[in-house]
């Protein structure tokens, strides 16, 4: 089978499988979209009169993902970490809600939304969303806030609609003089134009349109400036928007573009664009080349970029890629590097002014993962 025919077969097969899962995914999204107003308002989430609706839709989402779990697509390597994390968050959110711990339930539900967004932005552009496959559209009447509508459209990969909604959110905030969270819609547009579309020029155009607008804080203007500098640098890189094609191209990309970032501090917005592009290119390659011997390297570097993006308040599930790297490739040299990155994430997550306090069950998991590496050695 020639390479072109094989690639076409993969695309068509993946699309067919995605169509098979569309019913479950659409049911999950319908239920999730009904919860968006409560996701963005803790007061509404805590109102007793809303409890039946919230619990009903949490159960619907859980049932939909359980059904989808039997489908081959969500069990592929690029999706499996996200799928497992979704199951965990759904279960814990529902249990916390039933026990009356609404604060934890809401936090878990917000995590779920972030995971859905992260997962869908990994798919290569030629694969449509299940909503597109079934001819559905987002019901805009459910949303009174343009940003929330954009999030819903982003989840189902309606990127043009989502960008328009986020742009509307920016304009509304500037008009009202509301600078709170103004960075968020900019971040979502940046994600669309880099991680998804690989289009530096489109984002540069948008930045140039807003950079001198009244109402933007000095901090936001500096962030936009930093993004533009990175975007201009990416326009000079010789990488097709169609992505990386061979293992050799991936290895060169990692050597020349990815590894140099390890020499720089991670918590700086001057690398937002870099990590969005890196995650996008490597995730697309992993999806299209499931049997590549570079699997351990792909898991490690995707995980590292997603770890950075999560700390910068984008959507990321890097920890699950580190865990997958260890579980699937415990004999590989990358397994130990994945463990060290995962351990650092855990310590960061559970550190505060009083020190680092890792829960016993997480400590146990860390010991088991480290033991797996040592055993395989």
C-alpha positions as CSV (number, residue, x, y, z in Angstrom):
1,X,0.0,0.0,0.0
2,X,1.5,3.3,-1.0
3,X,2.0,6.1,1.5
4,X,-0.8,8.3,-0.1
5,X,-3.3,5.4,-0.1
6,X,-2.4,4.5,3.5
7,X,-2.8,8.1,4.6
8,X,-6.2,8.3,2.8
9,X,-7.3,5.0,4.4
10,X,-6.4,6.3,7.9
11,X,-8.3,9.6,7.3
12,X,-11.4,7.8,6.0
13,X,-11.3,5.1,8.7
14,X,-10.9,7.7,11.4
15,X,-13.7,9.8,10.0
16,X,-16.0,6.8,9.9
17,X,-15.2,5.9,13.4
18,X,-15.7,9.5,14.5
19,X,-19.1,9.4,12.8
20,X,-19.9,6.2,14.8
21,X,-19.1,8.1,18.1
22,X,-21.0,11.2,17.0
23,X,-24.2,10.3,18.7
24,X,-22.6,9.9,22.1
25,X,-20.4,12.9,21.7
26,X,-23.3,15.1,20.6
27,X,-25.3,13.9,23.6
28,X,-22.4,14.8,25.9
29,X,-22.0,18.2,24.4
30,X,-25.8,18.9,24.6
31,X,-25.7,18.1,28.3
32,X,-22.5,20.1,28.8
33,X,-23.8,23.2,27.0
34,X,-26.8,23.2,29.4
35,X,-24.3,23.5,32.3
36,X,-22.3,26.4,30.8
37,X,-24.4,29.1,32.6
38,X,-23.7,27.3,35.9
39,X,-20.0,26.8,35.1
40,X,-19.5,30.6,34.9
41,X,-21.6,31.4,38.0
42,X,-20.8,29.8,41.3
43,X,-23.9,31.4,42.8
44,X,-26.1,29.7,40.2
45,X,-24.3,26.4,40.8
46,X,-25.0,26.6,44.5
47,X,-28.7,27.5,44.1
48,X,-30.8,24.6,45.4
49,X,-33.4,25.0,42.6
50,X,-30.8,24.3,40.0
51,X,-29.6,21.0,41.6
52,X,-31.9,18.6,39.7
53,X,-30.9,20.1,36.3
54,X,-27.2,20.0,37.1
55,X,-27.2,16.4,38.4
56,X,-29.3,15.2,35.5
57,X,-26.9,16.6,33.0
58,X,-23.8,15.4,34.8
59,X,-25.3,11.9,34.6
60,X,-26.0,12.3,30.9
61,X,-22.4,13.3,30.2
62,X,-21.1,10.4,32.1
63,X,-23.3,7.9,30.3
64,X,-22.4,9.4,26.9
65,X,-18.7,9.0,27.6
66,X,-19.1,5.5,28.9
67,X,-20.7,4.6,25.6
68,X,-18.0,6.3,23.6
69,X,-15.4,4.5,25.6
70,X,-16.0,1.4,23.6
71,X,-15.2,3.1,20.3
72,X,-11.7,2.7,18.8
73,X,-11.1,6.4,18.2
74,X,-11.1,7.6,21.8
75,X,-8.7,4.7,22.7
76,X,-6.0,5.8,20.3
77,X,-2.8,7.1,21.9
78,X,-3.4,10.8,21.3
79,X,-6.9,10.6,23.0
80,X,-6.5,7.9,25.7
81,X,-5.0,10.1,28.4
82,X,-7.7,12.7,27.9
83,X,-10.5,10.1,27.9
84,X,-9.2,8.6,31.1
85,X,-9.0,12.1,32.7
86,X,-12.5,12.9,31.6
87,X,-13.9,9.7,33.2
88,X,-12.1,10.5,36.5
89,X,-13.4,14.1,36.5
90,X,-16.9,13.1,35.7
91,X,-17.1,10.5,38.4
92,X,-15.6,12.7,41.1
93,X,-17.7,15.7,40.1
94,X,-20.9,13.7,40.3
95,X,-19.9,12.1,43.6
96,X,-19.0,15.4,45.1
97,X,-22.2,17.0,43.9
98,X,-24.3,14.2,45.5
99,X,-22.4,14.5,48.8
100,X,-23.1,18.2,48.9
101,X,-19.5,19.3,48.2
102,X,-20.6,21.7,45.4
103,X,-17.3,23.6,45.4
104,X,-15.3,20.5,44.4
105,X,-18.0,19.4,42.0
106,X,-17.8,22.8,40.2
107,X,-14.0,22.7,40.1
108,X,-14.0,19.2,38.5
109,X,-16.7,20.3,36.0
110,X,-14.5,23.2,34.9
111,X,-11.6,20.8,34.5
112,X,-13.8,18.6,32.3
113,X,-14.6,21.6,30.0
114,X,-10.9,22.4,29.7
115,X,-10.1,18.7,28.9
116,X,-12.8,18.6,26.1
117,X,-11.3,21.7,24.6
118,X,-7.8,20.4,24.8
119,X,-8.7,17.1,23.2
120,X,-10.5,18.5,20.2
121,X,-7.7,20.9,19.4
122,X,-5.4,17.9,18.9
123,X,-7.3,16.6,15.9
124,X,-5.8,17.3,12.5
125,X,-7.8,19.8,10.5
126,X,-9.1,17.4,7.9
127,X,-11.2,15.6,10.6
128,X,-14.5,17.3,11.1
129,X,-16.3,17.4,14.5
130,X,-19.2,15.1,15.2
131,X,-21.5,18.2,15.1
132,X,-20.3,18.8,11.5
133,X,-20.9,15.2,10.6
134,X,-24.5,15.3,11.8
135,X,-25.2,18.8,10.5
136,X,-25.9,20.2,14.0
137,X,-25.2,23.7,15.2
138,X,-24.6,25.3,18.6
139,X,-27.9,26.7,20.0
140,X,-26.9,30.4,20.6
141,X,-30.1,31.1,22.5
142,X,-28.6,29.3,25.5
143,X,-25.8,31.8,25.9
144,X,-26.0,35.4,27.0
145,X,-22.3,35.8,27.1
146,X,-20.2,35.9,23.9
147,X,-17.2,34.3,25.5
148,X,-19.2,31.3,26.8
149,X,-20.7,30.9,23.3
150,X,-17.2,30.9,21.9
151,X,-16.1,28.2,24.3
152,X,-19.1,26.0,23.2
153,X,-18.2,26.6,19.6
154,X,-14.6,25.8,20.2
155,X,-15.5,22.5,21.9
156,X,-17.3,21.3,18.7
157,X,-14.5,22.7,16.4
158,X,-16.6,25.5,14.9
159,X,-13.4,27.6,14.8
160,X,-14.6,30.5,12.6
161,X,-17.7,30.9,14.7
162,X,-15.7,30.7,17.9
163,X,-13.2,33.3,16.7
164,X,-16.1,35.7,15.9
165,X,-17.6,35.1,19.4
166,X,-14.3,35.7,21.1
167,X,-13.8,38.9,19.1
168,X,-17.2,40.1,20.0
169,X,-16.4,39.4,23.7
170,X,-13.2,41.5,23.4
171,X,-15.1,44.4,21.8
172,X,-17.9,44.3,24.4
173,X,-15.4,44.3,27.3
174,X,-13.5,47.3,25.8
175,X,-16.7,49.2,25.2
176,X,-17.8,48.7,28.7
177,X,-14.4,49.4,30.2
178,X,-14.3,45.9,31.7
179,X,-10.7,44.8,31.8
180,X,-11.3,41.8,34.0
181,X,-10.3,38.6,32.3
182,X,-9.9,40.5,29.0
183,X,-6.9,38.3,28.3
184,X,-9.0,35.2,28.1
185,X,-10.8,35.7,24.7
186,X,-7.4,36.8,23.2
187,X,-5.9,33.5,24.5
188,X,-8.6,31.4,22.8
189,X,-8.1,33.2,19.5
190,X,-4.4,32.6,19.8
191,X,-5.0,28.9,20.4
192,X,-7.2,28.7,17.3
193,X,-4.7,30.5,15.0
194,X,-1.6,28.6,16.3
195,X,-2.3,25.2,17.7
196,X,-5.2,24.5,15.3
197,X,-4.7,26.5,12.1
198,X,-0.9,27.1,12.3
199,X,-1.6,30.6,10.9
200,X,0.8,33.2,12.4
201,X,-0.3,36.0,10.0
202,X,-4.0,35.9,11.0
203,X,-3.1,36.4,14.7
204,X,-0.6,39.1,13.9
205,X,-3.4,41.0,12.0
206,X,-5.7,40.7,15.0
207,X,-3.0,41.9,17.4
208,X,-2.2,44.9,15.3
209,X,-5.9,45.8,15.3
210,X,-6.2,45.8,19.1
211,X,-2.7,46.7,20.4
212,X,-3.3,50.5,20.5
213,X,-6.9,50.3,21.6
214,X,-7.9,52.3,24.7
215,X,-8.9,50.2,27.6
216,X,-6.1,47.6,27.3
217,X,-3.8,47.4,30.4
218,X,-0.1,47.8,30.0
219,X,0.3,44.2,31.0
220,X,-2.1,43.0,28.3
221,X,-0.3,45.2,25.7
222,X,3.0,43.7,26.7
223,X,1.6,40.2,26.4
224,X,0.3,41.0,22.9
225,X,3.7,42.4,22.0
226,X,5.4,39.2,23.2
227,X,3.0,37.1,21.2
228,X,3.6,39.1,18.1
229,X,7.4,38.7,18.4
230,X,7.0,34.9,18.7
231,X,4.5,34.8,15.8
232,X,6.9,36.8,13.5
233,X,9.6,34.3,14.4
234,X,7.4,31.4,13.4
235,X,6.6,32.9,10.0
236,X,10.3,32.4,9.2
237,X,10.3,28.7,10.1
238,X,10.2,26.4,7.1
239,X,7.2,24.3,8.3
240,X,4.2,23.6,6.2
241,X,0.8,24.4,7.7
242,X,-0.1,20.8,6.8
243,X,2.4,19.7,9.4
244,X,5.3,17.3,9.8
245,X,5.4,14.4,7.4
246,X,8.2,12.0,8.5
247,X,9.9,10.8,11.6
248,X,13.1,12.5,10.3
249,X,11.2,15.8,10.1
250,X,9.9,15.3,13.7
251,X,13.4,14.6,15.0
252,X,14.8,17.8,13.3
253,X,11.8,19.8,14.6
254,X,12.5,18.6,18.2
255,X,16.2,19.2,17.9
256,X,16.0,22.7,16.4
257,X,12.8,24.1,17.8
258,X,11.6,22.2,20.8
259,X,14.7,21.2,22.8
260,X,16.2,24.8,22.8
261,X,13.2,25.9,24.9
262,X,14.4,23.7,27.8
263,X,17.1,26.4,28.4
264,X,14.5,29.1,29.1
265,X,12.3,29.7,32.1
266,X,8.9,28.1,31.7
267,X,6.6,30.5,33.4
268,X,6.8,33.3,30.9
269,X,4.3,34.4,28.3
270,X,7.1,34.9,25.8
271,X,6.8,31.2,25.0
272,X,3.0,30.8,24.7
273,X,3.1,30.8,21.0
274,X,6.0,28.3,20.8
275,X,4.3,25.7,23.0
276,X,1.0,26.1,21.2
277,X,2.6,25.4,17.8
278,X,4.7,22.6,19.2
279,X,1.8,20.8,20.8
280,X,-0.3,21.3,17.6
281,X,2.3,20.0,15.2
282,X,3.4,17.0,17.4
283,X,-0.2,16.0,18.3
284,X,-1.3,16.0,14.7
285,X,1.8,13.9,13.8
286,X,1.0,11.4,16.6
287,X,-2.6,11.0,15.4
288,X,-1.5,10.4,11.8
289,X,1.4,8.1,12.6
290,X,0.2,5.9,15.5
291,X,2.9,3.3,15.0
292,X,5.8,5.7,14.9
293,X,8.8,4.5,16.9
294,X,9.0,8.1,18.2
295,X,6.0,7.4,20.4
296,X,7.9,8.0,23.7
297,X,9.5,11.2,22.4
298,X,6.1,12.5,21.2
299,X,4.4,11.8,24.5
300,X,7.2,13.5,26.4
301,X,7.4,16.7,24.3
302,X,3.6,17.0,23.9
303,X,3.3,16.6,27.7
304,X,6.0,19.2,28.4
305,X,4.3,21.8,26.2
306,X,0.9,21.1,27.6
307,X,2.3,21.3,31.1
308,X,3.6,24.8,30.3
309,X,0.3,25.8,28.7
310,X,-1.8,24.7,31.7
311,X,0.3,26.8,34.0
312,X,-0.2,29.8,31.6
313,X,-4.0,29.2,31.9
314,X,-4.5,27.7,28.5
315,X,-6.0,24.2,28.2
316,X,-3.6,21.4,28.8
317,X,-3.4,17.7,29.9
318,X,0.3,17.2,30.0
319,X,0.4,15.1,33.1
320,X,-1.6,12.3,31.4
321,X,0.9,12.2,28.5
322,X,3.7,11.8,31.0
323,X,1.9,8.9,32.7
324,X,1.1,7.3,29.4
325,X,4.8,7.5,28.4
326,X,5.8,5.6,31.6
327,X,3.0,3.0,31.3
328,X,3.5,2.3,27.6
329,X,7.2,2.6,27.3
330,X,8.7,1.8,30.8
331,X,11.9,0.4,29.2
332,X,12.6,3.5,27.1
333,X,15.0,6.2,28.3
334,X,12.2,8.8,28.0
335,X,10.2,7.0,30.7
336,X,12.4,8.4,33.5
337,X,12.3,11.9,32.0
338,X,8.5,11.7,31.8
339,X,8.5,10.6,35.5
340,X,10.6,13.6,36.6
341,X,8.3,16.0,34.7
342,X,5.2,14.4,36.2
343,X,6.7,14.5,39.7
344,X,7.5,18.2,39.2
345,X,3.9,18.8,38.1
346,X,2.5,17.1,41.2
347,X,4.8,19.0,43.5
348,X,3.8,22.3,41.9
349,X,0.1,21.4,42.1
350,X,0.3,20.6,45.8
351,X,2.7,23.3,47.0
352,X,1.8,26.5,48.9
353,X,3.1,28.9,51.5
354,X,3.1,26.1,54.1
355,X,5.1,23.7,51.9
356,X,4.4,20.8,49.7
357,X,1.7,18.4,50.8
358,X,1.0,15.6,48.3
359,X,-2.0,13.4,49.2
360,X,-1.2,9.8,50.1
361,X,-2.9,8.3,47.1
362,X,-0.9,10.5,44.7
363,X,2.4,9.6,46.5
364,X,1.4,5.9,46.1
365,X,0.9,6.4,42.4
366,X,4.3,8.1,42.0
367,X,6.0,5.2,43.8
368,X,4.2,2.7,41.6
369,X,5.3,4.6,38.4
370,X,8.9,4.8,39.6
371,X,8.8,1.2,40.5
372,X,7.6,0.2,37.1
373,X,10.5,2.0,35.5
374,X,13.0,0.3,37.9
375,X,11.4,-3.1,37.3
376,X,11.7,-2.9,33.6
377,X,15.3,-1.8,33.8
